[in-house]
Amino acid sequence: MLETAQGLIRKTAKKIGLAEDLTEKLVQPDRVIEVKLPVKMKNGTIKTFQGFRSQHSNTLGPYKGGIRFHQNVSREEVMALSTLMSLKCAVAGLPYGGAKGGIIVDPKELTVEELESLSRTYGRAIASYIGPWTDVPAPDVNTNGQIMLWMLDEYEKAVGAKSPATFTGKPVALGGSLGRTEATGRGGVMVLKALLSKLKSEIRNPKSETNTKSQKKGNFEIRDSRFEIPQSPSIAVQGFGNVGYYFAKIAEEEGFSVVAVSDSKGGVYVKEGLSVASTLDCKKKKGSVAGCYCKGTVCDIKYGRTVSQEELLELPVDILVPAALENVITAENAGKIKAKIIIEMANGPIAEDAYPILDKMGIIVVPDILANSGGVTVSYFEWVQGLAGYWWSEKEVNDKLERQLQLAFEAVWNKSKTLKINMKEGAFAVALTRIAGLQ
């Protein structure tokens, strides 16, 4: 992951003419903090965990990024993720740099008391490196608002003052922001709608470069007849956690037809469109979406069929949304993708060797650092509200989110068109240009 991110930075930097010394500065994080975390376990023994906090760049503002608890956390991983956070914040137009933290632990193996002790120990260990104008952590994999509160409490003890803006992702009743839970999924749908609106307007414009090989057909189409998008585009979502669920739910509310979803245990395909809410209810009862063929409030096998995560990627849909794992689309399966548009809601769901294949097929890919930036954008809103001591309504949050993401999308779209590159490289170009102070 780290080599991929660094490689993309170097590649894009050459295309925008960034000086080599500045490029190399952006490739490496400013610093990586490593801490030892001794915790008294339930059996009375002391177990020492390893924690990290990578701070990539604070050129645009305080470092910003989540803290994850996972057995596969590593120094290299947090370095890579902090680099991508710098780029994501820059693309989203936020006054932040990137950071990422983590502890090597399987939190499922800890009691609640052990989890609290570990969280507080980590909060104390990094207290001198964070703050509302220095570094603003947030939840990530296997962490949540309660864990942020434990860490915030330790930070406030260390500085001797209340500082609600130091951590984001807190419970709403205790300084969090309305709209944060749905923000990543909602933001992805907002970006998708911006893309479809752009494509529709360009096809209507006979002078548009995008339209050189297109004819208006049906609602509108992309590039040629293979890419016609119907009035209610079909969507397949790989991943039914927080991000995938809210993307599917909000897309359904916006008139899209969600025909397939999957989780780690399997998936379902309902050609006529499934009910997202009923599918979630069924998943809670069964433990998986596999077997949840739900239309309206009724779930019945006659409505659809079971698909694997791999099969879902190759379904005949208009829009594919990988919202779970990294590198699920590779050179081996890219040629089998039938979707016209891919929205990267997971971090790095497309391997680098797959991009040339997707580009050749004319598939439009909205990159992760743009598509899933709704979460960090609303985290930024939470930070602003915490600093001001004044909290907004959910409508205000969502309206501001849409404006912010519309601007971000326009910047990436225009850059990709100007440089004649795909949107992934366009997003990196926008980010590097802003971090380097060239825009």
C-alpha positions in Angstrom: 0.0 0.0 0.0 2.8 2.5 0.9 4.7 1.8 -2.3 1.6 2.2 -4.4 0.7 5.6 -2.8 4.3 6.8 -3.1 4.4 5.6 -6.7 1.2 7.4 -7.6 2.6 10.6 -6.0 5.8 10.4 -8.0 4.0 9.6 -11.3 1.5 12.4 -10.9 4.1 14.9 -9.7 5.9 14.5 -13.0 2.7 15.2 -14.9 2.2 18.5 -13.1 5.8 19.5 -13.2 6.4 19.3 -9.4 10.1 19.7 -8.4 11.8 16.5 -7.4 12.8 17.7 -4.0 9.3 18.8 -3.1 7.9 15.5 -4.4 10.2 13.5 -2.2 9.2 15.6 0.8 5.6 14.7 0.1 6.4 11.0 -0.3 7.6 10.7 3.3 5.6 11.5 6.5 6.8 14.3 8.7 7.2 11.8 11.6 6.0 8.4 12.9 5.4 8.1 16.6 5.8 4.6 18.1 4.6 4.0 21.7 4.6 1.0 24.1 1.3 0.5 25.9 1.4 -1.6 29.1 -2.1 -2.7 30.1 -3.2 -4.7 33.2 -5.2 -7.7 32.0 -8.1 -9.4 33.7 -5.9 -12.2 34.9 -3.6 -9.7 36.6 -0.7 -9.9 34.2 0.7 -6.8 32.3 0.6 -7.1 28.5 2.4 -4.5 26.4 0.8 -3.5 23.1 2.5 -1.5 20.3 0.9 1.7 19.0 1.7 4.1 16.2 0.7 7.6 15.0 1.9 8.7 11.6 1.8 12.5 10.8 2.3 13.0 7.1 1.9 16.7 6.3 0.6 19.7 8.1 1.2 22.2 5.2 -2.6 22.9 4.9 -3.5 22.7 8.5 -3.5 20.3 11.6 -2.9 16.6 10.9 -6.2 14.7 10.7 -6.9 11.0 10.6 -8.4 8.0 12.4 -7.1 5.5 15.0 -7.6 1.8 14.2 -7.4 -1.2 16.5 -6.4 -4.3 14.5 -4.0 -7.2 14.7 -2.6 -6.3 11.2 -1.7 -2.7 12.1 1.9 -1.9 11.1 4.2 1.1 10.8 4.0 0.9 7.0 0.2 0.8 7.0 -0.2 3.9 9.1 2.4 5.7 7.0 0.5 4.8 3.8 -2.9 5.8 5.2 -1.6 9.1 6.6 -0.2 9.9 3.1 -3.6 9.2 1.6 -5.3 11.3 4.2 -3.2 14.3 3.3 -4.3 13.8 -0.3 -8.0 13.2 0.6 -8.1 16.4 2.8 -6.5 18.4 0.0 -8.9 17.1 -2.6 -11.9 17.8 -0.4 -10.6 21.4 0.1 -10.2 21.0 3.9 -7.6 22.9 6.0 -6.0 19.7 7.2 -3.0 17.5 6.6 -3.0 13.7 7.0 -2.4 11.4 9.9 -3.3 7.9 10.9 -2.9 6.0 14.1 -3.2 2.4 15.2 -2.6 -0.3 17.8 -1.7 -3.9 17.1 -4.5 -5.7 18.8 -7.6 -7.8 18.2 -10.1 -5.8 20.2 -12.5 -8.8 20.2 -10.1 -10.6 22.5 -10.3 -7.8 25.2 -12.8 -7.2 27.9 -14.5 -3.8 28.1 -12.3 -2.9 31.0 -9.2 -3.9 29.1 -10.3 -2.0 26.0 -10.9 1.1 28.1 -7.5 0.8 29.7 -5.7 0.3 26.4 -7.6 3.3 24.9 -6.7 5.6 27.8 -3.1 4.4 27.8 -2.8 5.3 24.1 -4.5 8.6 24.7 -1.9 9.5 27.4 1.0 8.3 25.2 0.1 10.6 22.3 -1.2 13.5 24.2 1.8 15.7 23.7 1.6 15.1 19.9 -2.1 16.0 19.4 -4.4 18.9 19.9 -7.1 21.0 18.1 -4.5 22.9 16.2 -1.9 20.1 16.0 -3.4 16.7 15.2 -7.1 15.8 15.4 -7.8 12.0 15.6 -11.0 10.2 14.9 -12.5 6.7 14.9 -11.4 4.1 12.3 -11.4 0.3 12.0 -12.7 -1.2 15.3 -12.9 2.1 17.1 -15.9 4.3 17.9 -17.2 7.3 19.7 -16.8 5.8 23.1 -13.1 5.0 22.5 -12.6 8.6 21.3 -14.2 9.9 24.6 -11.8 7.8 26.7 -8.9 9.1 24.8 -10.2 12.7 24.9 -10.6 12.4 28.6 -6.9 11.5 29.0 -5.9 14.3 26.7 -7.9 16.9 28.7 -6.4 15.6 31.9 -2.9 16.1 30.4 -3.6 19.7 29.3 -5.8 20.6 32.2 -8.6 22.0 30.0 -11.7 21.1 28.1 -10.9 20.6 24.4 -13.8 19.0 22.5 -12.3 19.8 19.1 -9.2 17.6 19.7 -11.1 14.4 18.7 -13.9 14.0 16.2 -16.3 11.1 15.8 -17.7 11.6 19.3 -21.3 10.8 20.3 -23.7 13.6 19.3 -24.8 14.2 22.9 -21.1 14.8 23.9 -19.8 17.1 21.2 -20.2 15.0 18.0 -21.9 16.3 14.8 -25.2 15.3 13.4 -24.9 13.6 10.0 -21.5 12.0 10.8 -22.7 8.4 10.9 -24.1 8.5 7.4 -21.6 11.0 6.0 -19.2 8.7 4.1 -22.0 6.8 2.3 -24.0 10.0 1.7 -21.0 11.8 0.3 -20.4 8.9 -2.1 -23.9 9.2 -3.5 -23.5 13.0 -3.8 -20.3 12.5 -5.8 -22.0 9.9 -8.0 -24.9 12.4 -8.7 -22.4 15.1 -9.5 -20.7 12.8 -12.0 -24.0 11.8 -13.7 -25.0 15.4 -13.9 -21.7 16.3 -15.5 -21.9 13.5 -18.0 -25.5 14.4 -18.9 -24.6 18.0 -19.5 -21.6 17.2 -21.6 -23.6 14.8 -23.8 -26.1 17.6 -24.4 -23.2 19.8 -25.4 -22.1 18.9 -29.0 -18.8 20.6 -28.4 -18.0 18.5 -25.4 -14.9 16.3 -25.7 -16.7 13.5 -23.8 -19.4 13.6 -26.6 -17.1 13.0 -29.5 -18.1 9.3 -29.7 -21.6 9.6 -28.2 -25.1 10.1 -29.3 -28.0 11.0 -27.0 -30.0 7.9 -26.4 -32.6 7.2 -23.8 -31.9 9.3 -20.7 -28.2 9.8 -21.5 -25.2 7.7 -22.2 -21.4 7.7 -21.7 -19.1 7.6 -24.7 -20.9 5.0 -26.7 -24.0 2.8 -26.8 -22.4 0.3 -24.5 -22.6 2.9 -21.7 -26.2 4.0 -21.8 -27.4 4.9 -18.3 -31.1 4.4 -17.7 -33.4 6.6 -15.8 -33.0 4.5 -12.6 -29.4 3.2 -12.8 -28.6 -0.2 -11.3 -26.1 -0.4 -8.5 -24.2 -3.3 -6.9 -22.5 -2.6 -3.5 -19.8 -4.9 -2.2 -19.7 -4.4 1.5 -22.7 -3.9 3.8 -21.0 -2.2 6.8 -21.6 1.4 7.7 -20.3 2.8 4.4 -21.9 0.3 2.1 -25.2 0.3 3.9 -25.7 4.1 4.0 -24.5 4.4 0.3 -27.1 1.8 -0.7 -29.8 3.3 1.5 -29.3 6.8 0.3 -28.9 5.8 -3.3 -32.2 3.9 -3.1 -33.9 7.0 -1.6 -32.4 9.1 -4.5 -34.1 6.8 -7.1 -31.3 4.4 -8.0 -32.0 0.7 -8.2 -29.8 -1.3 -5.7 -29.8 -4.8 -7.2 -27.0 -6.5 -5.2 -25.2 -6.2 -1.9 -22.8 -8.4 -0.1 -20.9 -8.8 3.2 -18.0 -11.1 4.2 -20.2 -14.2 4.2 -21.8 -13.7 0.8 -24.3 -11.6 -1.2 -27.6 -11.4 -3.0 -28.7 -10.3 -6.4 -32.3 -9.1 -6.9 -32.5 -8.0 -10.6 -35.6 -5.9 -10.1 -34.1 -4.0 -7.2 -34.0 -5.0 -3.5 -35.2 -3.2 -0.4 -32.1 -2.0 1.5 -33.9 -1.6 4.9 -35.5 -5.0 4.7 -32.2 -6.5 3.7 -30.5 -5.0 6.8 -33.3 -6.3 9.0 -32.8 -9.8 7.5 -29.1 -9.6 7.9 -29.5 -8.9 11.6 -31.6 -12.0 12.0 -29.6 -14.3 9.8 -26.1 -12.9 10.5 -25.4 -12.3 6.8 -27.1 -10.8 3.7 -26.8 -14.2 2.0 -30.3 -15.5 1.7 -31.9 -12.1 2.1 -33.8 -11.7 -1.2 -35.9 -8.8 0.0 -38.4 -6.7 -2.0 -40.5 -4.3 0.0 -41.1 -5.8 3.4 -41.0 -9.4 2.0 -37.9 -11.6 1.7 -38.3 -14.7 -0.6 -35.9 -16.8 -2.6 -38.1 -16.3 -5.7 -36.9 -12.7 -5.9 -33.3 -13.4 -6.5 -30.2 -15.5 -6.1 -27.1 -15.8 -3.9 -23.8 -14.4 -5.3 -20.3 -14.5 -3.9 -18.3 -11.3 -3.3 -16.3 -12.0 -6.4 -19.4 -12.7 -8.6 -21.0 -9.4 -7.4 -18.1 -7.5 -9.0 -19.0 -8.9 -12.4 -22.8 -8.4 -12.4 -24.4 -6.6 -15.4 -25.0 -3.3 -13.5 -24.6 0.3 -14.4 -22.6 1.3 -11.3 -20.3 -0.8 -9.1 -19.5 0.3 -5.6 -16.6 -1.7 -3.9 -17.1 -0.6 -0.3 -15.3 -3.3 1.7 -11.8 -4.5 0.9 -8.6 -3.4 -0.8 -7.5 -4.7 -4.2 -10.7 -6.6 -5.0 -10.4 -5.6 -8.7 -7.2 -6.7 -10.2 -5.7 -7.3 -13.7 -7.2 -10.8 -13.4 -10.9 -9.8 -13.1 -10.9 -6.2 -14.5 -11.8 -7.4 -18.0 -14.9 -9.1 -16.6 -16.3 -5.9 -15.1 -19.6 -4.9 -16.8 -20.4 -1.7 -14.9 -20.0 1.6 -16.6 -19.0 3.5 -13.5 -17.0 2.4 -10.4 -17.3 4.4 -7.2 -14.4 3.5 -4.9 -15.9 3.7 -1.4 -13.3 1.4 0.2 -9.7 2.5 0.4 -7.8 1.2 -2.6 -10.3 -1.4 -3.9 -8.7 -1.3 -7.4 -5.2 -2.6 -7.8 -2.9 -0.4 -9.9 -2.5 -3.1 -12.5 -6.2 -3.0 -13.2 -6.4 0.7 -14.0 -5.0 0.4 -17.6 -7.6 -2.3 -18.3 -10.5 -0.3 -17.0 -9.3 2.8 -18.8 -9.1 0.9 -22.1 -12.6 -0.4 -21.5 -13.8 3.2 -21.0 -15.0 2.6 -17.5 -15.1 5.7 -15.4 -13.6 5.3 -11.9 -14.3 7.9 -9.1 -11.2 7.5 -6.8 -11.4 6.7 -3.1 -9.8 10.0 -2.0 -12.7 11.8 -3.6 -15.6 9.3 -3.4 -15.3 8.5 0.4 -14.2 12.0 1.5 -17.6 12.7 3.0 -16.6 11.2 6.3 -13.6 13.4 6.9 -15.5 16.4 5.6 -18.1 16.0 8.3 -15.3 15.4 10.8 -14.0 18.8 9.8 -17.5 20.2 10.4 -17.5 18.6 13.9 -14.1 20.2 14.6 -15.4 23.6 13.5 -18.5 23.2 15.7 -16.3 22.1 18.6 -14.1 25.2 18.3 -17.0 27.5 18.1 -19.1 25.8 20.8 -22.1 25.9 18.4 -23.6 22.9 16.7 -25.6 22.8 13.4 -28.7 21.0 12.4 -28.5 17.9 10.3 -29.8 19.8 7.3 -27.1 22.4 7.7 -24.5 19.7 7.8 -25.8 17.9 4.8 -26.2 21.1 2.8 -22.6 22.1 3.6 -21.4 18.6 2.7 -23.0 18.7 -0.7 -21.5 22.1 -1.5 -18.0 21.0 -0.4 -18.1 17.8 -2.4 -19.5 19.5 -5.5 -16.5 21.8 -5.5 -14.1 18.9 -4.9 -15.7 16.9 -7.8 -15.5 19.9 -10.2 -11.8 20.4 -9.3 -10.9 16.7 -10.0 -13.1 16.5 -13.2 -11.5 19.7 -14.6 -8.0 18.6 -13.8 -8.4 15.2 -15.4 -9.8 16.8 -18.5 -7.1 19.4 -18.7 -4.3 16.9 -18.3 -6.1 14.2 -20.2 -5.7 11.7 -17.4 -8.1 9.4 -15.5 -9.9 10.7 -12.4 -7.5 8.9 -10.0 -4.6 10.7 -11.4 -6.7 13.9 -11.6 -7.5 13.7 -7.9 -3.8 13.2 -7.0 -2.9 16.1 -9.2 -5.4 18.4 -7.5 -4.2 17.3 -4.1 -0.5 17.7 -4.8 -1.0 21.0 -6.5 -2.8 22.3 -3.4 -0.3 20.9 -0.9 2.6 22.3 -2.9 0.9 25.7 -2.9 0.6 25.9 -6.6 -3.2 26.6 -6.5 
